Amino acid sequence: MALNPQVGFMQISKRIPFDDPNVLNAVRALYVFSNLVIAGIYYYVNTQINKKNDMTVVKYVEPAPMGSGGEPNFVATTVKAYDLQQLKALVKAQLMGVGMMCVMHFYFKYTNPLLIQSIIPLKGAFEGNLVKIHLLGHPATGDLQRPWKQAGGLMGAMQGGEIKTDKKSIEAAERAGRGGVKDE
């Protein structure tokens, strides 16, 4: 049975003396540094996306949002626009995480999550598809071929299901006239 890394970090963080101001300030500095590294990574990825300027067309059918009762949406976009859209979502998620951490730390006085949130998002950034392609130089084939699979679990279910890239689904959505070219 594999141990979840978050559980391990939680156990370690319980042993850290956060009531010592020097330790607390060091963990705060680690949290800020971690987020600056992530921001730097995302900035570099943004410059690489714009530098490559890949205008290859990507076609797919995205599911209707859960509970909307709407039809799936045909999307024709470019690799550059798709990557910029994905990067924007990553930056938004990171900023929301920082905001929640600030509320938890400064308003509710929780200190243990500072250490965990210094490590887990950084690990997640390096495991992201954009970073794998634009920073680590992995080819955009297989699991890294666009469009990427939606996250599993609750978040994937809330977005309405799986993106379809098969020819039959794309042609059916094009004939039905649902969607169109997405703005950059």
CNS distance restraints for C-alpha pairs under 8 A (distance, minus, plus):
assign (resid   3 and name CA) (resid   7 and name CA) 7.28 0.50 0.50
assign (resid   3 and name CA) (resid   8 and name CA) 7.25 0.50 0.50
assign (resid   4 and name CA) (resid   8 and name CA) 6.64 0.50 0.50
assign (resid   5 and name CA) (resid   9 and name CA) 6.19 0.50 0.50
assign (resid   6 and name CA) (resid  10 and name CA) 6.09 0.50 0.50
assign (resid   6 and name CA) (resid 116 and name CA) 7.12 0.50 0.50
assign (resid   6 and name CA) (resid 120 and name CA) 7.56 0.50 0.50
assign (resid   7 and name CA) (resid  11 and name CA) 6.27 0.50 0.50
assign (resid   8 and name CA) (resid  12 and name CA) 6.30 0.50 0.50
assign (resid   9 and name CA) (resid  13 and name CA) 5.97 0.50 0.50
assign (resid   9 and name CA) (resid 115 and name CA) 7.84 0.50 0.50
assign (resid   9 and name CA) (resid 116 and name CA) 6.02 0.50 0.50
assign (resid  10 and name CA) (resid  14 and name CA) 6.30 0.50 0.50
assign (resid  10 and name CA) (resid 112 and name CA) 7.42 0.50 0.50
assign (resid  10 and name CA) (resid 113 and name CA) 7.93 0.50 0.50
assign (resid  10 and name CA) (resid 116 and name CA) 6.94 0.50 0.50
assign (resid  11 and name CA) (resid  15 and name CA) 7.05 0.50 0.50
assign (resid  12 and name CA) (resid  16 and name CA) 6.94 0.50 0.50
assign (resid  13 and name CA) (resid 112 and name CA) 5.69 0.50 0.50
assign (resid  13 and name CA) (resid 115 and name CA) 6.75 0.50 0.50
assign (resid  13 and name CA) (resid 116 and name CA) 7.61 0.50 0.50
assign (resid  14 and name CA) (resid 112 and name CA) 6.95 0.50 0.50
assign (resid  16 and name CA) (resid  23 and name CA) 7.97 0.50 0.50
assign (resid  17 and name CA) (resid  23 and name CA) 6.83 0.50 0.50
assign (resid  17 and name CA) (resid  24 and name CA) 7.96 0.50 0.50
assign (resid  18 and name CA) (resid  23 and name CA) 5.93 0.50 0.50
assign (resid  18 and name CA) (resid  24 and name CA) 5.11 0.50 0.50
assign (resid  18 and name CA) (resid 111 and name CA) 6.84 0.50 0.50
assign (resid  18 and name CA) (resid 112 and name CA) 7.77 0.50 0.50
assign (resid  19 and name CA) (resid  23 and name CA) 7.71 0.50 0.50
assign (resid  19 and name CA) (resid  24 and name CA) 6.98 0.50 0.50
assign (resid  20 and name CA) (resid  24 and name CA) 6.23 0.50 0.50
assign (resid  21 and name CA) (resid  25 and name CA) 6.01 0.50 0.50
assign (resid  22 and name CA) (resid  26 and name CA) 6.12 0.50 0.50
assign (resid  23 and name CA) (resid  27 and name CA) 6.24 0.50 0.50
assign (resid  24 and name CA) (resid  28 and name CA) 6.15 0.50 0.50
assign (resid  24 and name CA) (resid 111 and name CA) 7.75 0.50 0.50
assign (resid  25 and name CA) (resid  29 and name CA) 6.05 0.50 0.50
assign (resid  26 and name CA) (resid  30 and name CA) 6.19 0.50 0.50
assign (resid  27 and name CA) (resid  31 and name CA) 6.19 0.50 0.50
assign (resid  27 and name CA) (resid 114 and name CA) 6.69 0.50 0.50
assign (resid  27 and name CA) (resid 115 and name CA) 6.14 0.50 0.50
assign (resid  28 and name CA) (resid  32 and name CA) 6.28 0.50 0.50
assign (resid  28 and name CA) (resid 114 and name CA) 6.77 0.50 0.50
assign (resid  29 and name CA) (resid  33 and name CA) 5.98 0.50 0.50
assign (resid  30 and name CA) (resid  34 and name CA) 5.97 0.50 0.50
assign (resid  30 and name CA) (resid 115 and name CA) 7.64 0.50 0.50
assign (resid  30 and name CA) (resid 118 and name CA) 6.34 0.50 0.50
assign (resid  31 and name CA) (resid  35 and name CA) 6.33 0.50 0.50
assign (resid  31 and name CA) (resid 114 and name CA) 6.21 0.50 0.50
assign (resid  31 and name CA) (resid 115 and name CA) 6.83 0.50 0.50
assign (resid  31 and name CA) (resid 117 and name CA) 6.92 0.50 0.50
assign (resid  31 and name CA) (resid 118 and name CA) 4.54 0.50 0.50
assign (resid  32 and name CA) (resid  36 and name CA) 6.17 0.50 0.50
assign (resid  32 and name CA) (resid 118 and name CA) 7.82 0.50 0.50
assign (resid  33 and name CA) (resid  37 and name CA) 6.18 0.50 0.50
assign (resid  34 and name CA) (resid  38 and name CA) 6.33 0.50 0.50
assign (resid  34 and name CA) (resid 118 and name CA) 5.46 0.50 0.50
assign (resid  34 and name CA) (resid 119 and name CA) 7.26 0.50 0.50
assign (resid  34 and name CA) (resid 122 and name CA) 6.51 0.50 0.50
assign (resid  35 and name CA) (resid  39 and name CA) 6.08 0.50 0.50
assign (resid  35 and name CA) (resid 118 and name CA) 7.37 0.50 0.50
assign (resid  35 and name CA) (resid 122 and name CA) 7.65 0.50 0.50
assign (resid  36 and name CA) (resid  40 and name CA) 6.05 0.50 0.50
assign (resid  37 and name CA) (resid  41 and name CA) 6.15 0.50 0.50
assign (resid  37 and name CA) (resid 122 and name CA) 7.86 0.50 0.50
assign (resid  38 and name CA) (resid  42 and name CA) 6.20 0.50 0.50
assign (resid  38 and name CA) (resid 122 and name CA) 6.30 0.50 0.50
assign (resid  38 and name CA) (resid 125 and name CA) 6.79 0.50 0.50
assign (resid  39 and name CA) (resid  43 and name CA) 6.07 0.50 0.50
assign (resid  39 and name CA) (resid  91 and name CA) 7.93 0.50 0.50
assign (resid  40 and name CA) (resid  44 and name CA) 6.15 0.50 0.50
assign (resid  41 and name CA) (resid  45 and name CA) 6.15 0.50 0.50
assign (resid  41 and name CA) (resid 131 and name CA) 7.67 0.50 0.50
assign (resid  41 and name CA) (resid 135 and name CA) 7.91 0.50 0.50
assign (resid  42 and name CA) (resid  46 and name CA) 6.10 0.50 0.50
assign (resid  42 and name CA) (resid  87 and name CA) 7.24 0.50 0.50
assign (resid  42 and name CA) (resid  91 and name CA) 7.44 0.50 0.50
assign (resid  42 and name CA) (resid 131 and name CA) 7.93 0.50 0.50
assign (resid  43 and name CA) (resid  47 and name CA) 6.34 0.50 0.50
assign (resid  44 and name CA) (resid  48 and name CA) 6.23 0.50 0.50
assign (resid  44 and name CA) (resid 135 and name CA) 7.67 0.50 0.50
assign (resid  45 and name CA) (resid  49 and name CA) 6.16 0.50 0.50
assign (resid  45 and name CA) (resid 130 and name CA) 7.14 0.50 0.50
assign (resid  45 and name CA) (resid 131 and name CA) 6.65 0.50 0.50
assign (resid  45 and name CA) (resid 134 and name CA) 5.72 0.50 0.50
assign (resid  45 and name CA) (resid 135 and name CA) 6.46 0.50 0.50
assign (resid  46 and name CA) (resid  50 and name CA) 6.30 0.50 0.50
assign (resid  46 and name CA) (resid  84 and name CA) 7.13 0.50 0.50
assign (resid  46 and name CA) (resid  87 and name CA) 7.41 0.50 0.50
assign (resid  47 and name CA) (resid  51 and name CA) 5.94 0.50 0.50
assign (resid  48 and name CA) (resid  52 and name CA) 6.01 0.50 0.50
assign (resid  48 and name CA) (resid 134 and name CA) 6.25 0.50 0.50
assign (resid  49 and name CA) (resid  53 and name CA) 6.13 0.50 0.50
assign (resid  49 and name CA) (resid  54 and name CA) 7.64 0.50 0.50
assign (resid  49 and name CA) (resid  80 and name CA) 6.12 0.50 0.50
assign (resid  49 and name CA) (resid  83 and name CA) 7.05 0.50 0.50
assign (resid  49 and name CA) (resid  84 and name CA) 7.26 0.50 0.50
assign (resid  49 and name CA) (resid 134 and name CA) 7.24 0.50 0.50
assign (resid  50 and name CA) (resid  80 and name CA) 7.14 0.50 0.50
assign (resid  52 and name CA) (resid  80 and name CA) 7.99 0.50 0.50
assign (resid  53 and name CA) (resid  80 and name CA) 5.87 0.50 0.50
assign (resid  54 and name CA) (resid  78 and name CA) 7.09 0.50 0.50
assign (resid  54 and name CA) (resid  79 and name CA) 5.66 0.50 0.50
assign (resid  54 and name CA) (resid  80 and name CA) 5.27 0.50 0.50
assign (resid  55 and name CA) (resid  78 and name CA) 5.06 0.50 0.50
assign (resid  55 and name CA) (resid  79 and name CA) 5.90 0.50 0.50
assign (resid  55 and name CA) (resid  80 and name CA) 6.18 0.50 0.50
assign (resid  56 and name CA) (resid  78 and name CA) 5.32 0.50 0.50
assign (resid  56 and name CA) (resid  79 and name CA) 5.66 0.50 0.50
assign (resid  56 and name CA) (resid  80 and name CA) 8.00 0.50 0.50
assign (resid  57 and name CA) (resid  76 and name CA) 6.65 0.50 0.50
assign (resid  57 and name CA) (resid  77 and name CA) 5.63 0.50 0.50
assign (resid  57 and name CA) (resid  78 and name CA) 4.48 0.50 0.50
assign (resid  57 and name CA) (resid  79 and name CA) 6.43 0.50 0.50
assign (resid  58 and name CA) (resid  75 and name CA) 7.95 0.50 0.50
assign (resid  58 and name CA) (resid  76 and name CA) 5.70 0.50 0.50
assign (resid  58 and name CA) (resid  77 and name CA) 5.29 0.50 0.50
assign (resid  58 and name CA) (resid  78 and name CA) 5.47 0.50 0.50
assign (resid  58 and name CA) (resid  79 and name CA) 6.28 0.50 0.50
assign (resid  58 and name CA) (resid 146 and name CA) 7.15 0.50 0.50
assign (resid  58 and name CA) (resid 147 and name CA) 7.38 0.50 0.50
assign (resid  59 and name CA) (resid  74 and name CA) 7.50 0.50 0.50
assign (resid  59 and name CA) (resid  75 and name CA) 5.66 0.50 0.50
assign (resid  59 and name CA) (resid  76 and name CA) 4.46 0.50 0.50
assign (resid  59 and name CA) (resid  77 and name CA) 6.51 0.50 0.50
assign (resid  59 and name CA) (resid 165 and name CA) 7.02 0.50 0.50
assign (resid  59 and name CA) (resid 170 and name CA) 7.15 0.50 0.50
assign (resid  60 and name CA) (resid  74 and name CA) 6.05 0.50 0.50
assign (resid  60 and name CA) (resid  75 and name CA) 5.41 0.50 0.50
assign (resid  60 and name CA) (resid  76 and name CA) 6.70 0.50 0.50
assign (resid  60 and name CA) (resid 147 and name CA) 7.20 0.50 0.50
assign (resid  60 and name CA) (resid 163 and name CA) 6.81 0.50 0.50
assign (resid  60 and name CA) (resid 164 and name CA) 5.77 0.50 0.50
assign (resid  60 and name CA) (resid 165 and name CA) 4.80 0.50 0.50
assign (resid  60 and name CA) (resid 166 and name CA) 7.84 0.50 0.50
assign (resid  60 and name CA) (resid 170 and name CA) 6.04 0.50 0.50
assign (resid  61 and name CA) (resid  72 and name CA) 6.37 0.50 0.50
assign (resid  61 and name CA) (resid  73 and name CA) 5.45 0.50 0.50
assign (resid  61 and name CA) (resid  74 and name CA) 4.45 0.50 0.50
assign (resid  61 and name CA) (resid  75 and name CA) 5.90 0.50 0.50
assign (resid  61 and name CA) (resid 163 and name CA) 5.79 0.50 0.50
assign (resid  61 and name CA) (resid 164 and name CA) 5.07 0.50 0.50
assign (resid  61 and name CA) (resid 165 and name CA) 6.46 0.50 0.50
assign (resid  61 and name CA) (resid 169 and name CA) 6.91 0.50 0.50
assign (resid  61 and name CA) (resid 170 and name CA) 6.07 0.50 0.50
assign (resid  61 and name CA) (resid 173 and name CA) 7.08 0.50 0.50
assign (resid  62 and name CA) (resid  72 and name CA) 5.72 0.50 0.50
assign (resid  62 and name CA) (resid  73 and name CA) 5.21 0.50 0.50
assign (resid  62 and name CA) (resid  74 and name CA) 6.42 0.50 0.50
assign (resid  62 and name CA) (resid  75 and name CA) 7.10 0.50 0.50
assign (resid  62 and name CA) (resid 162 and name CA) 7.22 0.50 0.50
assign (resid  62 and name CA) (resid 163 and name CA) 4.76 0.50 0.50
assign (resid  62 and name CA) (resid 164 and name CA) 6.51 0.50 0.50
assign (resid  63 and name CA) (resid  71 and name CA) 7.35 0.50 0.50
assign (resid  63 and name CA) (resid  72 and name CA) 4.42 0.50 0.50
assign (resid  63 and name CA) (resid  73 and name CA) 6.28 0.50 0.50
assign (resid  63 and name CA) (resid 159 and name CA) 7.46 0.50 0.50
assign (resid  63 and name CA) (resid 160 and name CA) 5.57 0.50 0.50
assign (resid  63 and name CA) (resid 161 and name CA) 5.94 0.50 0.50
assign (resid  63 and name CA) (resid 162 and name CA) 6.52 0.50 0.50
assign (resid  63 and name CA) (resid 163 and name CA) 6.17 0.50 0.50
assign (resid  63 and name CA) (resid 164 and name CA) 7.98 0.50 0.50
assign (resid  64 and name CA) (resid  68 and name CA) 6.79 0.50 0.50
assign (resid  64 and name CA) (resid  69 and name CA) 7.23 0.50 0.50
assign (resid  64 and name CA) (resid  70 and name CA) 5.52 0.50 0.50
assign (resid  64 and name CA) (resid  71 and name CA) 5.56 0.50 0.50
assign (resid  64 and name CA) (resid  72 and name CA) 4.62 0.50 0.50
assign (resid  64 and name CA) (resid  73 and name CA) 6.57 0.50 0.50
assign (resid  64 and name CA) (resid 159 and name CA) 7.57 0.50 0.50
assign (resid  64 and name CA) (resid 160 and name CA) 5.81 0.50 0.50
assign (resid  65 and name CA) (resid  69 and name CA) 7.78 0.50 0.50
assign (resid  65 and name CA) (resid  70 and name CA) 7.41 0.50 0.50
assign (resid  65 and name CA) (resid 158 and name CA) 7.13 0.50 0.50
assign (resid  65 and name CA) (resid 159 and name CA) 5.23 0.50 0.50
assign (resid  65 and name CA) (resid 160 and name CA) 4.82 0.50 0.50
assign (resid  66 and name CA) (resid 157 and name CA) 7.44 0.50 0.50
assign (resid  66 and name CA) (resid 158 and name CA) 5.63 0.50 0.50
assign (resid  66 and name CA) (resid 159 and name CA) 5.83 0.50 0.50
assign (resid  66 and name CA) (resid 160 and name CA) 4.33 0.50 0.50
assign (resid  66 and name CA) (resid 161 and name CA) 7.94 0.50 0.50
assign (resid  67 and name CA) (resid 160 and name CA) 7.98 0.50 0.50
assign (resid  71 and name CA) (resid 178 and name CA) 7.72 0.50 0.50
assign (resid  72 and name CA) (resid 173 and name CA) 7.70 0.50 0.50
assign (resid  72 and name CA) (resid 178 and name CA) 7.47 0.50 0.50
assign (resid  73 and name CA) (resid 173 and name CA) 7.13 0.50 0.50
assign (resid  73 and name CA) (resid 178 and name CA) 5.52 0.50 0.50
assign (resid  73 and name CA) (resid 179 and name CA) 5.02 0.50 0.50
assign (resid  73 and name CA) (resid 180 and name CA) 8.00 0.50 0.50
assign (resid  74 and name CA) (resid 170 and name CA) 6.82 0.50 0.50
assign (resid  74 and name CA) (resid 173 and name CA) 5.51 0.50 0.50
assign (resid  74 and name CA) (resid 174 and name CA) 6.51 0.50 0.50
assign (resid  74 and name CA) (resid 177 and name CA) 7.89 0.50 0.50
assign (resid  74 and name CA) (resid 178 and name CA) 5.66 0.50 0.50
assign (resid  74 and name CA) (resid 179 and name CA) 4.73 0.50 0.50
assign (resid  74 and name CA) (resid 180 and name CA) 5.99 0.50 0.50
assign (resid  75 and name CA) (resid 179 and name CA) 6.07 0.50 0.50
assign (resid  75 and name CA) (resid 180 and name CA) 5.50 0.50 0.50
assign (resid  75 and name CA) (resid 181 and name CA) 5.85 0.50 0.50
assign (resid  75 and name CA) (resid 182 and name CA) 6.40 0.50 0.50
assign (resid  76 and name CA) (resid 180 and name CA) 6.19 0.50 0.50
assign (resid  76 and name CA) (resid 181 and name CA) 4.78 0.50 0.50
assign (resid  76 and name CA) (resid 182 and name CA) 6.42 0.50 0.50
assign (resid  77 and name CA) (resid  81 and name CA) 6.39 0.50 0.50
assign (resid  77 and name CA) (resid  82 and name CA) 6.53 0.50 0.50
assign (resid  77 and name CA) (resid 181 and name CA) 5.85 0.50 0.50
assign (resid  77 and name CA) (resid 182 and name CA) 5.75 0.50 0.50
assign (resid  77 and name CA) (resid 183 and name CA) 7.83 0.50 0.50
assign (resid  78 and name CA) (resid  82 and name CA) 6.02 0.50 0.50
assign (resid  79 and name CA) (resid  83 and name CA) 5.99 0.50 0.50
assign (resid  79 and name CA) (resid 146 and name CA) 7.60 0.50 0.50
assign (resid  80 and name CA) (resid  84 and name CA) 6.11 0.50 0.50
assign (resid  81 and name CA) (resid  85 and name CA) 6.08 0.50 0.50
assign (resid  81 and name CA) (resid 183 and name CA) 7.87 0.50 0.50
assign (resid  81 and name CA) (resid 184 and name CA) 5.17 0.50 0.50
assign (resid  82 and name CA) (resid  86 and name CA) 6.23 0.50 0.50
assign (resid  82 and name CA) (resid 147 and name CA) 7.93 0.50 0.50
assign (resid  83 and name CA) (resid  87 and name CA) 6.06 0.50 0.50
assign (resid  83 and name CA) (resid 130 and name CA) 7.09 0.50 0.50
assign (resid  84 and name CA) (resid  88 and name CA) 6.06 0.50 0.50
assign (resid  85 and name CA) (resid  89 and name CA) 6.42 0.50 0.50
assign (resid  86 and name CA) (resid  90 and name CA) 6.36 0.50 0.50
assign (resid  86 and name CA) (resid 130 and name CA) 7.86 0.50 0.50
assign (resid  87 and name CA) (resid  91 and name CA) 6.19 0.50 0.50
assign (resid  87 and name CA) (resid 130 and name CA) 7.37 0.50 0.50
assign (resid  88 and name CA) (resid  92 and name CA) 6.13 0.50 0.50
assign (resid  89 and name CA) (resid  93 and name CA) 6.14 0.50 0.50
assign (resid  90 and name CA) (resid  94 and name CA) 6.17 0.50 0.50
assign (resid  91 and name CA) (resid  95 and name CA) 6.15 0.50 0.50
assign (resid  92 and name CA) (resid  96 and name CA) 6.16 0.50 0.50
assign (resid  93 and name CA) (resid  97 and name CA) 6.17 0.50 0.50
assign (resid  94 and name CA) (resid  98 and name CA) 6.27 0.50 0.50
assign (resid  94 and name CA) (resid 121 and name CA) 7.95 0.50 0.50
assign (resid  95 and name CA) (resid  99 and name CA) 6.13 0.50 0.50
assign (resid  96 and name CA) (resid 100 and name CA) 6.13 0.50 0.50
assign (resid  97 and name CA) (resid 101 and name CA) 6.04 0.50 0.50
assign (resid  98 and name CA) (resid 102 and name CA) 6.09 0.50 0.50
assign (resid  99 and name CA) (resid 103 and name CA) 6.38 0.50 0.50
assign (resid 100 and name CA) (resid 104 and name CA) 6.13 0.50 0.50
assign (resid 101 and name CA) (resid 105 and name CA) 5.92 0.50 0.50
assign (resid 101 and name CA) (resid 113 and name CA) 7.65 0.50 0.50
assign (resid 101 and name CA) (resid 114 and name CA) 7.36 0.50 0.50
assign (resid 102 and name CA) (resid 106 and name CA) 5.70 0.50 0.50
assign (resid 102 and name CA) (resid 107 and name CA) 7.54 0.50 0.50
assign (resid 103 and name CA) (resid 107 and name CA) 5.12 0.50 0.50
assign (resid 103 and name CA) (resid 108 and name CA) 6.67 0.50 0.50
assign (resid 104 and name CA) (resid 108 and name CA) 4.95 0.50 0.50
assign (resid 104 and name CA) (resid 109 and name CA) 6.27 0.50 0.50
assign (resid 104 and name CA) (resid 110 and name CA) 5.61 0.50 0.50
assign (resid 105 and name CA) (resid 109 and name CA) 4.60 0.50 0.50
assign (resid 105 and name CA) (resid 110 and name CA) 4.69 0.50 0.50
assign (resid 105 and name CA) (resid 111 and name CA) 5.85 0.50 0.50
assign (resid 105 and name CA) (resid 114 and name CA) 7.65 0.50 0.50
assign (resid 106 and name CA) (resid 110 and name CA) 7.57 0.50 0.50
assign (resid 111 and name CA) (resid 115 and name CA) 7.84 0.50 0.50
assign (resid 112 and name CA) (resid 116 and name CA) 7.10 0.50 0.50
assign (resid 113 and name CA) (resid 117 and name CA) 5.79 0.50 0.50
assign (resid 114 and name CA) (resid 118 and name CA) 6.14 0.50 0.50
assign (resid 115 and name CA) (resid 119 and name CA) 6.82 0.50 0.50
assign (resid 116 and name CA) (resid 120 and name CA) 6.10 0.50 0.50
assign (resid 117 and name CA) (resid 121 and name CA) 6.19 0.50 0.50
assign (resid 118 and name CA) (resid 122 and name CA) 6.89 0.50 0.50
assign (resid 119 and name CA) (resid 123 and name CA) 6.23 0.50 0.50
assign (resid 120 and name CA) (resid 124 and name CA) 6.13 0.50 0.50
assign (resid 121 and name CA) (resid 125 and name CA) 6.03 0.50 0.50
assign (resid 122 and name CA) (resid 126 and name CA) 6.61 0.50 0.50
assign (resid 123 and name CA) (resid 127 and name CA) 6.45 0.50 0.50
assign (resid 124 and name CA) (resid 128 and name CA) 6.25 0.50 0.50
assign (resid 125 and name CA) (resid 131 and name CA) 6.93 0.50 0.50
assign (resid 126 and name CA) (resid 131 and name CA) 5.94 0.50 0.50
assign (resid 126 and name CA) (resid 132 and name CA) 6.88 0.50 0.50
assign (resid 127 and name CA) (resid 131 and name CA) 7.17 0.50 0.50
assign (resid 127 and name CA) (resid 132 and name CA) 6.83 0.50 0.50
assign (resid 128 and name CA) (resid 132 and name CA) 6.24 0.50 0.50
assign (resid 129 and name CA) (resid 133 and name CA) 6.21 0.50 0.50
assign (resid 129 and name CA) (resid 144 and name CA) 6.24 0.50 0.50
assign (resid 130 and name CA) (resid 134 and name CA) 5.86 0.50 0.50
assign (resid 130 and name CA) (resid 135 and name CA) 7.69 0.50 0.50
assign (resid 131 and name CA) (resid 135 and name CA) 4.98 0.50 0.50
assign (resid 131 and name CA) (resid 136 and name CA) 6.31 0.50 0.50
assign (resid 132 and name CA) (resid 136 and name CA) 4.83 0.50 0.50
assign (resid 132 and name CA) (resid 137 and name CA) 6.23 0.50 0.50
assign (resid 132 and name CA) (resid 138 and name CA) 5.59 0.50 0.50
assign (resid 133 and name CA) (resid 137 and name CA) 4.96 0.50 0.50
assign (resid 133 and name CA) (resid 138 and name CA) 4.74 0.50 0.50
assign (resid 133 and name CA) (resid 139 and name CA) 6.21 0.50 0.50
assign (resid 133 and name CA) (resid 140 and name CA) 6.39 0.50 0.50
assign (resid 133 and name CA) (resid 144 and name CA) 7.64 0.50 0.50
assign (resid 134 and name CA) (resid 138 and name CA) 7.61 0.50 0.50
assign (resid 139 and name CA) (resid 144 and name CA) 7.36 0.50 0.50
assign (resid 140 and name CA) (resid 144 and name CA) 4.72 0.50 0.50
assign (resid 140 and name CA) (resid 145 and name CA) 4.82 0.50 0.50
assign (resid 140 and name CA) (resid 146 and name CA) 7.36 0.50 0.50
assign (resid 141 and name CA) (resid 145 and name CA) 4.53 0.50 0.50
assign (resid 143 and name CA) (resid 148 and name CA) 7.05 0.50 0.50
assign (resid 143 and name CA) (resid 149 and name CA) 7.88 0.50 0.50
assign (resid 144 and name CA) (resid 148 and name CA) 6.61 0.50 0.50
assign (resid 147 and name CA) (resid 163 and name CA) 7.60 0.50 0.50
assign (resid 147 and name CA) (resid 165 and name CA) 7.77 0.50 0.50
assign (resid 148 and name CA) (resid 163 and name CA) 7.98 0.50 0.50
assign (resid 149 and name CA) (resid 162 and name CA) 6.88 0.50 0.50
assign (resid 149 and name CA) (resid 163 and name CA) 6.64 0.50 0.50
assign (resid 150 and name CA) (resid 156 and name CA) 5.61 0.50 0.50
assign (resid 150 and name CA) (resid 161 and name CA) 7.69 0.50 0.50
assign (resid 150 and name CA) (resid 162 and name CA) 6.29 0.50 0.50
assign (resid 150 and name CA) (resid 163 and name CA) 7.12 0.50 0.50
assign (resid 151 and name CA) (resid 155 and name CA) 6.32 0.50 0.50
assign (resid 151 and name CA) (resid 156 and name CA) 4.80 0.50 0.50
assign (resid 152 and name CA) (resid 156 and name CA) 4.76 0.50 0.50
assign (resid 152 and name CA) (resid 157 and name CA) 7.19 0.50 0.50
assign (resid 153 and name CA) (resid 157 and name CA) 6.30 0.50 0.50
assign (resid 154 and name CA) (resid 158 and name CA) 6.13 0.50 0.50
assign (resid 155 and name CA) (resid 159 and name CA) 6.46 0.50 0.50
assign (resid 156 and name CA) (resid 160 and name CA) 6.90 0.50 0.50
assign (resid 156 and name CA) (resid 161 and name CA) 6.19 0.50 0.50
assign (resid 156 and name CA) (resid 162 and name CA) 7.71 0.50 0.50
assign (resid 157 and name CA) (resid 161 and name CA) 5.58 0.50 0.50
assign (resid 164 and name CA) (resid 169 and name CA) 6.60 0.50 0.50
assign (resid 164 and name CA) (resid 170 and name CA) 7.55 0.50 0.50
assign (resid 165 and name CA) (resid 169 and name CA) 6.96 0.50 0.50
assign (resid 165 and name CA) (resid 170 and name CA) 6.60 0.50 0.50
assign (resid 166 and name CA) (resid 170 and name CA) 6.40 0.50 0.50
assign (resid 167 and name CA) (resid 171 and name CA) 6.05 0.50 0.50
assign (resid 168 and name CA) (resid 172 and name CA) 6.13 0.50 0.50
assign (resid 169 and name CA) (resid 173 and name CA) 6.16 0.50 0.50
assign (resid 170 and name CA) (resid 174 and name CA) 6.09 0.50 0.50
assign (resid 171 and name CA) (resid 175 and name CA) 6.12 0.50 0.50
assign (resid 172 and name CA) (resid 176 and name CA) 6.16 0.50 0.50
assign (resid 173 and name CA) (resid 177 and name CA) 6.23 0.50 0.50
assign (resid 173 and name CA) (resid 178 and name CA) 5.90 0.50 0.50
assign (resid 174 and name CA) (resid 178 and name CA) 6.63 0.50 0.50
